[in-house]
Amino acid sequence: MSSSHRITNLDFIRGFALFGILIINVIAFGLPLTATTNSSTYGIVNTLDWIVLVISSVFFEYKMMGLFSMLFGVGIMIFLDNAEKKTSKPKTLAIWRNFLLFCFGIIHLSIWEGDILAPYAICAFLLILFPKVENPKFIFAAIVFLMAAFILITNYFSSLYDSSGNLISQEEWVLLASEGGALSYGKFWFPDSESWGYLIAMWWYIGAFFRAISLMLFGFLLYKLNIIQGKKEISYYKKISLYGFLVGLPLASYSIYLLVSSNYNPSVLFISNIFNTLSVIPMVMGYTGLLTILNLKLKDSISNRLRASGRLAFTNYITQTIFGVFILGAFGLDTFSRSQLMIFVFLVWIIQITWSKILLDRFNYGPLEWFWRKLTYLFI
């Protein structure tokens, strides 16, 4: 999409999500992976660390990934609409584009195991192959179905464990799936465990898949209803922001309350995750309203920098990983507390806000965006 036809609201929201996701990813860069699921295990030294933990959990955990997923869904819709003007086989072109993204994700995965590009590409394949849906009510029903299915699946998985996080089910498939791993939550939750609990990891990946697909469909919905384009009245965006946060914030807050008040007791893992997951769509709606207002109201000297960062989201996302893995990794895991890791986050923000504007003042695309685009249209 040329610069003159870009939806600047998408770039602005994407820039915010890009910087917000680093607040979550930096934990995986700078602390052992158990800290990403059981936050009490590493990086908590003082009260400030607890404050950082609670704020990041309520406002950023799952929510920034939710914004990215929503925007990715919007991107699929826009690409298919544009591809119809360039080729007689728009879905084939979209599948090729996402195959390339999957390949980029595999390369990224070799650097850092927290990659989201490959999973997003897999989700995109499913959505692209599905017949085109025009009815927003059907999309909404699909989202509700996926969320209900996730709750049922989570409830089932919770029945396989006791309140201490130990596997109690003797079902044949459970024993088979757990073979070779910890017969508990394992390193997913317990820092002294030597192996992962394969079954709990399976549940976590299923949950991530359901969240991603649901939010991509939510992106479809916002695009179909002409909400994400930023063309409705300011009063409308104020309303959806208010309603979104009124529903989402209590759910997200109760999720972290359950964990902290129980001193991260294994028994609350599943129920707290349900509340946090249910908070994502309302919070994404709240952020969409708020960020759209900011995009419309802020001075261009400020908003253009965030838009530029969003336009270079692919390049910036990968360089965040490179900075995190190789700079923080050089110090060793568990060297810094959570609040200290935020200093790293601020420094990366400053670097990327600065170079994104400089690059786009001289070029139409960031380096990885340009490369992906060239490969996408290689045969057209």
Secondary structure, 3 states (H helix, E strand, C coil): CCHHHCCHHHHHHHHHHHHHHHHHHHHHHHCCHHHHCCCCCCCCCCHHHHHHHHHHHHHCCCHHHHHHHHHHHHHHHHHHHHHCCCCCCHHHHHHHHHHHHHHHHHHHHHHCCCCCHHHHHHHHHHHHHCCCCCCHHHHHHHHHHHHHHHHHHHHHHHCCECCCCEECCCCHHHHHHHCCCCCECECCCCCCCCCECHHHHHHHHHHHHHHHHHHHHHHHHHHHCCCCCCCCCHHHHHHHHHHHHHHHHHHHHHHHHHHHHCCCCHHHHHHHHHHHHHHHHHHHHHHHHHHHHHHHHCCHHHHHHHHHHHHCHHHHHHHHHHHHHHHHHHHCCCCCCHHHHHHHHHHHHHHHHHHHHHHHHHCCCCHHHHHHHHHHCCCC
